[in-house]
Amino acid sequence: MRYAAILLDADETLFDFRAGEAIALRETLRAIDLSGEEAEAAYRRCNEACWRALERGEINQAQLRIRRFADLFRCFGRTDDPALADRIYVDLLSRQAIALPGAPEAVKALSRLAKLALVTNGISVVQRGRIGRSPFVPYLDAVVISEELGCAKPNPRIIHEALAQLGGISPTAALMVGDSLKSDIECARNAGCDACWINGKRVPRESGLPIRYEIQSIAELPELLRENAPGE
């Protein structure tokens, strides 16, 4: 199928978020005098729980930013200001724009095949900072960030907003590309568009999800779409 729009997730699809997060987290914990492997592991547990709560609609992005550090400090019996820790972390994370191997070349190639939108669950200042420092900017026709829209994937509104910004393209002519079954692939199903799952770890596919394509890296996608385009 030839698509009019390709919607791209950001983290672990285009950006090496784990590498950037590790740098920002380590520097943040050092700044608040809470460094070490135990603190890093505790933060990740708290952060993951908050993001799952966000996806379930139980908290908003502003609450997430504070709660994850409040929960972290509670783990260590600390009474530090979570808002200060958040400001330090967000500033450091916004500077991390590490692209995954092959992602810049893939995005450039995809821009010749369809309109492109970046569709991400994320904090606006973080994502805008990283995107602005990235090589992807010249090829993106739209950027939709959950905090700015007030909802997060898998809510289909985020895909509908991206398609509206691209000129009112129908979901049936769009492909959502991402690594998360819970947010990206379920969002595609909810919005009525095709999905391409980036399964870099080769985990078993869950049943019931409308995955049209499965790849290990965004670098594979341009050639795959060219091979499956009608008349080519």
C-alpha contacts under 8 A as a table, 3 or more apart, distances in Angstrom:
res1	aa1	res2	aa2	distance
1	M	225	L	7.58
1	M	228	N	5.96
1	M	229	A	4.90
1	M	230	P	5.99
2	R	173	A	7.76
2	R	225	L	7.42
2	R	228	N	7.68
2	R	229	A	5.04
2	R	230	P	6.61
3	Y	6	I	6.88
3	Y	113	L	7.67
3	Y	114	A	6.25
3	Y	173	A	5.12
3	Y	174	A	5.53
3	Y	175	L	6.74
4	A	113	L	7.87
4	A	114	A	5.02
4	A	115	K	6.19
4	A	169	I	7.09
4	A	173	A	5.51
4	A	174	A	6.06
5	A	114	A	5.19
5	A	115	K	4.74
5	A	116	L	5.86
5	A	117	A	7.57
5	A	163	L	7.48
5	A	166	L	7.66
5	A	169	I	7.14
5	A	173	A	6.55
5	A	174	A	4.69
5	A	175	L	6.45
6	I	110	L	7.97
6	I	114	A	6.31
6	I	115	K	6.21
6	I	116	L	5.05
6	I	117	A	6.49
6	I	174	A	5.70
6	I	175	L	4.89
6	I	176	M	6.10
6	I	177	V	7.29
7	L	116	L	5.92
7	L	117	A	4.86
7	L	118	L	5.85
7	L	119	V	6.23
7	L	159	I	7.78
7	L	162	A	7.73
7	L	174	A	7.23
7	L	175	L	6.01
7	L	176	M	4.69
7	L	177	V	5.97
8	L	13	T	7.38
8	L	14	L	7.87
8	L	116	L	7.29
8	L	117	A	6.07
8	L	118	L	4.78
8	L	119	V	5.74
8	L	120	T	7.90
8	L	176	M	6.21
8	L	177	V	5.02
8	L	178	G	6.38
9	D	12	E	7.97
9	D	13	T	5.81
9	D	14	L	7.15
9	D	118	L	5.92
9	D	119	V	5.22
9	D	120	T	5.39
9	D	176	M	7.79
9	D	177	V	6.09
9	D	178	G	4.98
9	D	179	D	7.65
9	D	184	D	7.25
10	A	13	T	5.42
10	A	14	L	5.18
10	A	15	F	5.87
10	A	118	L	6.60
10	A	119	V	6.95
10	A	120	T	5.73
10	A	178	G	7.79
11	D	14	L	6.04
11	D	15	F	4.92
11	D	16	D	6.38
11	D	17	F	5.24
11	D	120	T	7.82
12	E	15	F	5.38
12	E	16	D	5.36
12	E	17	F	5.90
12	E	18	R	7.71
12	E	100	L	7.43
12	E	178	G	7.87
12	E	179	D	6.53
13	T	16	D	7.70
13	T	100	L	7.48
13	T	103	A	7.92
13	T	177	V	7.74
13	T	178	G	5.72
13	T	179	D	6.14
13	T	198	I	7.07
13	T	217	S	7.44
13	T	218	I	6.43
14	L	99	A	5.87
14	L	100	L	5.70
14	L	103	A	5.51
14	L	104	P	7.79
14	L	218	I	7.22
15	F	97	A	6.70
15	F	98	I	5.64
15	F	99	A	4.39
15	F	100	L	5.28
15	F	103	A	7.91
16	D	19	A	5.67
16	D	20	G	6.55
16	D	97	A	7.87
16	D	98	I	5.47
16	D	99	A	5.57
16	D	100	L	5.12
17	F	20	G	5.09
17	F	21	E	5.77
17	F	98	I	7.30
18	R	21	E	5.11
18	R	22	A	6.04
19	A	22	A	5.24
19	A	23	I	6.54
19	A	98	I	7.46
20	G	23	I	5.31
20	G	24	A	6.31
20	G	93	L	6.75
20	G	96	Q	5.04
20	G	97	A	7.09
20	G	98	I	6.47
21	E	24	A	5.11
21	E	25	L	5.79
21	E	93	L	6.37
21	E	96	Q	7.64
22	A	25	L	5.20
22	A	26	R	5.98
23	I	26	R	5.38
23	I	27	E	6.34
23	I	93	L	7.99
24	A	27	E	5.33
24	A	28	T	6.07
24	A	89	Y	6.22
24	A	92	L	5.15
24	A	93	L	5.16
24	A	96	Q	7.70
25	L	28	T	5.02
25	L	29	L	6.06
25	L	40	E	7.33
25	L	89	Y	6.61
25	L	93	L	7.93
26	R	29	L	5.34
26	R	30	R	6.19
26	R	35	S	6.89
26	R	40	E	7.43
27	E	30	R	5.09
27	E	31	A	6.18
27	E	92	L	7.83
28	T	31	A	5.02
28	T	32	I	6.38
28	T	85	A	7.15
28	T	88	I	6.17
28	T	89	Y	5.44
28	T	92	L	7.62
29	L	32	I	5.19
29	L	33	D	6.02
29	L	34	L	4.93
29	L	35	S	4.83
29	L	39	A	7.67
29	L	40	E	7.82
30	R	33	D	5.06
30	R	34	L	5.94
30	R	35	S	5.02
31	A	34	L	7.70
32	I	35	S	7.91
32	I	85	A	7.02
34	L	39	A	6.38
35	S	39	A	5.99
35	S	40	E	7.26
36	G	39	A	5.46
36	G	40	E	6.35
37	E	40	E	5.05
37	E	41	A	6.10
38	E	41	A	5.23
38	E	42	A	6.16
39	A	42	A	5.06
39	A	43	Y	6.12
39	A	72	L	7.93
40	E	43	Y	5.19
40	E	44	R	6.31
41	A	44	R	5.19
41	A	45	R	6.38
42	A	45	R	5.19
42	A	46	C	6.28
42	A	72	L	6.38
42	A	75	C	7.48
43	Y	46	C	5.11
43	Y	47	N	5.90
43	Y	68	R	7.18
43	Y	69	F	7.35
43	Y	72	L	5.65
44	R	47	N	5.00
44	R	48	E	5.93
45	R	48	E	5.28
45	R	49	A	6.25
46	C	49	A	5.27
46	C	50	C	6.32
46	C	68	R	5.27
46	C	69	F	7.69
46	C	71	D	6.24
46	C	72	L	6.36
47	N	50	C	5.15
47	N	51	W	6.30
47	N	68	R	5.18
48	E	51	W	5.21
48	E	52	R	6.27
49	A	52	R	5.24
49	A	53	A	6.27
50	C	53	A	5.00
50	C	54	L	6.20
50	C	59	I	7.92
50	C	64	L	5.71
50	C	67	R	7.30
50	C	68	R	6.33
51	W	54	L	4.91
51	W	55	E	6.28
51	W	64	L	7.14
52	R	55	E	5.13
52	R	56	R	6.32
53	A	56	R	5.09
53	A	57	G	6.33
53	A	58	E	5.26
53	A	59	I	6.08
54	L	57	G	5.03
54	L	58	E	5.72
54	L	59	I	5.07
54	L	60	N	5.91
54	L	61	Q	7.03
54	L	64	L	7.26
54	L	152	A	7.64
55	E	58	E	7.63
55	E	152	A	6.37
55	E	153	K	6.88
55	E	154	P	7.15
55	E	183	S	7.69
57	G	60	N	7.11
59	I	63	Q	6.07
59	I	64	L	6.62
60	N	63	Q	5.37
60	N	64	L	6.23
60	N	150	G	7.94
61	Q	64	L	4.95
61	Q	65	R	6.31
61	Q	123	I	6.98
61	Q	147	E	6.12
62	A	65	R	5.36
62	A	66	I	6.83
63	Q	66	I	5.45
63	Q	67	R	5.90
64	L	67	R	5.14
64	L	68	R	6.07
65	R	68	R	6.06
65	R	69	F	7.30
65	R	83	A	7.84
65	R	86	D	6.28
66	I	69	F	5.71
66	I	70	A	6.16
66	I	82	P	5.60
66	I	83	A	5.73
66	I	86	D	6.55
67	R	70	A	4.86
67	R	71	D	5.87
67	R	82	P	7.52
68	R	71	D	5.23
68	R	72	L	6.18
69	F	72	L	4.79
69	F	73	F	6.12
69	F	82	P	5.06
69	F	83	A	7.86
69	F	85	A	6.84
69	F	86	D	6.98
70	A	73	F	5.27
70	A	74	R	6.22
70	A	81	D	7.71
70	A	82	P	5.22
71	D	74	R	5.04
71	D	75	C	6.37
72	L	75	C	5.20
72	L	76	F	6.96
73	F	76	F	5.36
73	F	77	G	6.12
73	F	78	R	4.78
73	F	79	T	6.42
73	F	80	D	6.76
73	F	82	P	7.78
74	R	77	G	4.90
74	R	78	R	5.77
74	R	79	T	7.29
75	C	78	R	7.64
81	D	84	L	5.54
81	D	85	A	6.74
82	P	85	A	5.07
82	P	86	D	6.10
83	A	86	D	5.01
83	A	87	R	6.28
84	L	87	R	5.17
84	L	88	I	6.43
85	A	88	I	5.26
85	A	89	Y	6.17
86	D	89	Y	5.11
86	D	90	V	5.90
87	R	90	V	5.29
87	R	91	D	6.16
88	I	91	D	5.42
88	I	92	L	6.35
89	Y	92	L	5.19
89	Y	93	L	5.99
90	V	93	L	5.07
90	V	94	S	5.99
90	V	125	V	7.52
90	V	126	V	6.07
91	D	94	S	5.32
91	D	95	R	6.90
91	D	126	V	7.23
92	L	95	R	5.54
92	L	96	Q	7.22
93	L	96	Q	5.39
93	L	126	V	6.19
93	L	130	R	7.94
94	S	97	A	7.66
94	S	125	V	6.70
94	S	126	V	4.08
94	S	127	Q	6.51
94	S	128	R	7.49
94	S	129	G	4.79
94	S	130	R	5.24
95	R	126	V	7.79
95	R	129	G	6.27
95	R	130	R	5.87
95	R	133	R	7.57
96	Q	130	R	5.89
97	A	130	R	4.74
97	A	131	I	6.90
97	A	133	R	6.05
97	A	134	S	5.66
98	I	134	S	7.68
99	A	103	A	6.36
99	A	104	P	7.14
99	A	134	S	7.40
100	L	103	A	5.46
101	P	104	P	7.87
101	P	219	A	7.74
102	G	105	E	5.55
102	G	106	A	6.11
102	G	218	I	7.29
102	G	219	A	5.12
103	A	106	A	5.00
103	A	107	V	6.09
103	A	218	I	6.04
103	A	219	A	5.83
104	P	107	V	5.29
104	P	108	K	6.30
104	P	135	P	6.18
104	P	136	F	6.20
105	E	108	K	5.19
105	E	109	A	6.26
105	E	219	A	7.43
106	A	109	A	5.08
106	A	110	L	6.04
106	A	218	I	6.49
106	A	219	A	5.13
106	A	220	E	7.73
106	A	221	L	7.22
106	A	222	P	6.33
107	V	110	L	4.99
107	V	111	S	6.13
107	V	136	F	6.77
107	V	139	Y	6.87
108	K	111	S	5.26
108	K	112	R	7.08
108	K	136	F	7.68
108	K	139	Y	6.16
109	A	112	R	5.54
109	A	113	L	7.15
109	A	222	P	6.18
110	L	113	L	5.14
110	L	114	A	6.42
110	L	116	L	7.63
110	L	221	L	7.94
110	L	222	P	5.65
111	S	114	A	5.54
111	S	115	K	6.09
111	S	116	L	6.23
111	S	139	Y	5.85
111	S	140	L	7.67
115	K	140	L	7.59
115	K	141	D	6.29
115	K	166	L	7.02
116	L	139	Y	7.04
116	L	140	L	5.20
116	L	141	D	5.41
116	L	142	A	6.77
117	A	140	L	5.65
117	A	141	D	5.66
117	A	142	A	4.54
117	A	143	V	5.49
117	A	144	V	7.39
117	A	162	A	6.40
117	A	166	L	7.61
118	L	140	L	6.93
118	L	142	A	6.36
118	L	143	V	4.71
118	L	144	V	6.15
119	V	143	V	6.13
119	V	144	V	4.92
119	V	145	I	6.15
119	V	146	S	7.99
119	V	158	I	7.21
119	V	159	I	7.20
119	V	162	A	7.12
120	T	144	V	6.43
120	T	145	I	5.13
120	T	146	S	6.26
120	T	152	A	7.96
120	T	153	K	7.71
121	N	145	I	5.94
121	N	146	S	4.82
121	N	147	E	7.31
121	N	152	A	5.58
121	N	153	K	6.38
122	G	126	V	7.32
122	G	127	Q	6.32
122	G	145	I	6.13
122	G	146	S	5.87
122	G	147	E	6.33
123	I	126	V	5.40
123	I	127	Q	6.09
123	I	145	I	7.40
123	I	146	S	7.37
123	I	147	E	5.66
124	S	127	Q	5.26
124	S	128	R	5.81
124	S	145	I	6.33
124	S	146	S	7.74
124	S	147	E	5.87
124	S	148	E	6.44
125	V	128	R	5.30
125	V	129	G	5.95
126	V	129	G	5.28
126	V	130	R	6.23
127	Q	130	R	5.15
127	Q	131	I	5.89
127	Q	145	I	7.61
128	R	131	I	5.17
128	R	132	G	5.88
129	G	132	G	5.24
129	G	133	R	6.39
130	R	133	R	5.22
130	R	134	S	6.24
131	I	134	S	5.03
131	I	135	P	8.00
131	I	136	F	7.12
131	I	137	V	6.72
132	G	137	V	6.61
134	S	137	V	6.48
135	P	138	P	7.33
136	F	139	Y	5.74
136	F	140	L	6.62
137	V	140	L	5.58
140	L	143	V	7.17
141	D	166	L	6.75
142	A	162	A	6.66
142	A	165	Q	6.31
142	A	166	L	6.61
143	V	162	A	7.21
144	V	148	E	7.59
144	V	149	L	7.40
144	V	158	I	7.01
144	V	161	E	7.36
144	V	162	A	6.10
145	I	148	E	5.54
145	I	149	L	6.43
145	I	158	I	7.99
146	S	149	L	5.12
146	S	150	G	5.82
146	S	151	C	5.28
146	S	152	A	4.83
146	S	153	K	7.51
146	S	158	I	7.05
147	E	150	G	5.20
147	E	151	C	6.73
147	E	152	A	7.53
149	L	152	A	7.97
149	L	158	I	7.29
151	C	155	N	6.66
151	C	157	R	7.46
151	C	158	I	6.97
152	A	155	N	5.70
152	A	158	I	6.69
153	K	156	P	6.73
153	K	158	I	6.54
153	K	183	S	4.90
153	K	184	D	6.53
153	K	187	C	5.67
154	P	182	K	6.92
154	P	183	S	4.52
154	P	184	D	6.41
154	P	185	I	7.83
154	P	186	E	5.63
154	P	187	C	3.90
154	P	188	A	7.71
154	P	190	N	7.22
155	N	158	I	6.34
155	N	187	C	5.96
155	N	190	N	7.16
156	P	159	I	5.39
156	P	160	H	6.31
156	P	187	C	5.41
156	P	188	A	7.19
156	P	190	N	5.42
156	P	191	A	4.67
157	R	160	H	4.92
157	R	161	E	6.01
157	R	191	A	7.53
158	I	161	E	5.19
158	I	162	A	6.41
159	I	162	A	5.08
159	I	163	L	6.25
159	I	187	C	7.53
159	I	188	A	7.65
159	I	191	A	6.63
160	H	163	L	5.15
160	H	164	A	6.13
160	H	171	P	7.56
160	H	191	A	7.05
161	E	164	A	5.03
161	E	165	Q	6.24
162	A	165	Q	5.12
162	A	166	L	6.29
163	L	166	L	4.97
163	L	167	G	6.56
163	L	168	G	5.47
163	L	169	I	5.20
163	L	170	S	7.06
163	L	171	P	7.35
164	A	167	G	5.29
164	A	168	G	4.24
164	A	169	I	6.56
165	Q	168	G	6.79
166	L	169	I	6.51
169	I	173	A	6.83
169	I	174	A	7.51
170	S	173	A	5.45
170	S	174	A	6.87
171	P	174	A	5.09
171	P	175	L	7.97
171	P	191	A	6.67
171	P	192	G	5.69
171	P	193	C	4.74
171	P	194	D	7.98
172	T	192	G	6.43
172	T	193	C	5.10
172	T	194	D	7.13
173	A	193	C	7.10
174	A	193	C	5.59
174	A	194	D	6.37
175	L	188	A	7.87
175	L	193	C	6.00
175	L	194	D	4.78
175	L	195	A	5.47
175	L	196	C	6.91
176	M	184	D	7.01
176	M	185	I	7.37
176	M	188	A	5.95
176	M	193	C	6.94
176	M	194	D	6.18
176	M	195	A	4.78
176	M	196	C	6.10
177	V	184	D	7.04
177	V	185	I	7.86
177	V	195	A	5.96
177	V	196	C	4.72
177	V	197	W	6.10
177	V	198	I	7.18
178	G	184	D	5.41
178	G	185	I	7.11
178	G	196	C	6.57
178	G	197	W	5.50
178	G	198	I	5.64
179	D	184	D	6.85
179	D	197	W	5.57
179	D	198	I	4.52
179	D	199	N	6.13
179	D	200	G	7.89
180	S	183	S	5.48
180	S	184	D	5.22
180	S	185	I	6.51
180	S	197	W	7.44
180	S	198	I	7.86
181	L	184	D	5.78
181	L	185	I	4.77
181	L	186	E	6.18
181	L	197	W	7.43
182	K	185	I	6.36
182	K	186	E	5.58
182	K	187	C	7.78
183	S	186	E	5.65
183	S	187	C	5.73
184	D	187	C	5.12
184	D	188	A	6.30
184	D	195	A	7.95
185	I	188	A	5.08
185	I	189	R	6.40
185	I	195	A	5.89
185	I	196	C	7.54
185	I	197	W	6.89
185	I	209	L	7.04
185	I	210	P	7.45
185	I	211	I	7.18
186	E	189	R	5.02
186	E	190	N	6.11
186	E	209	L	7.00
187	C	190	N	5.00
187	C	191	A	6.07
188	A	191	A	5.14
188	A	192	G	5.96
188	A	193	C	5.15
188	A	194	D	6.21
188	A	195	A	5.83
189	R	192	G	5.17
189	R	193	C	6.28
189	R	194	D	7.37
189	R	195	A	7.68
189	R	209	L	7.20
189	R	210	P	6.38
194	D	210	P	7.02
194	D	211	I	6.98
194	D	212	R	6.20
195	A	210	P	6.57
195	A	211	I	5.06
195	A	212	R	5.59
195	A	213	Y	6.70
196	C	211	I	5.90
196	C	212	R	5.92
196	C	213	Y	4.57
196	C	214	E	5.64
196	C	215	I	7.42
197	W	211	I	6.51
197	W	213	Y	6.30
197	W	214	E	4.84
197	W	215	I	6.34
198	I	214	E	6.02
198	I	215	I	5.02
198	I	216	Q	5.19
198	I	217	S	5.88
198	I	218	I	7.01
199	N	202	R	5.30
199	N	203	V	6.75
199	N	214	E	6.63
199	N	215	I	5.89
199	N	216	Q	4.89
199	N	217	S	7.45
200	G	215	I	7.31
200	G	216	Q	4.19
200	G	217	S	6.27
201	K	216	Q	7.45
202	R	216	Q	7.36
206	E	209	L	6.69
211	I	214	E	6.95
215	I	218	I	7.35
215	I	220	E	6.68
215	I	221	L	7.40
216	Q	220	E	7.46
217	S	220	E	5.80
217	S	221	L	7.58
218	I	221	L	5.42
219	A	222	P	7.08
220	E	223	E	6.16
220	E	224	L	6.36
221	L	224	L	5.01
221	L	225	L	6.10
222	P	225	L	5.33
222	P	226	R	6.25
223	E	226	R	5.03
223	E	227	E	6.10
224	L	227	E	5.15
224	L	228	N	6.32
225	L	228	N	5.08
225	L	229	A	5.94
226	R	229	A	5.20
226	R	232	E	6.96
227	E	232	E	6.54
228	N	232	E	7.29
229	A	232	E	5.64
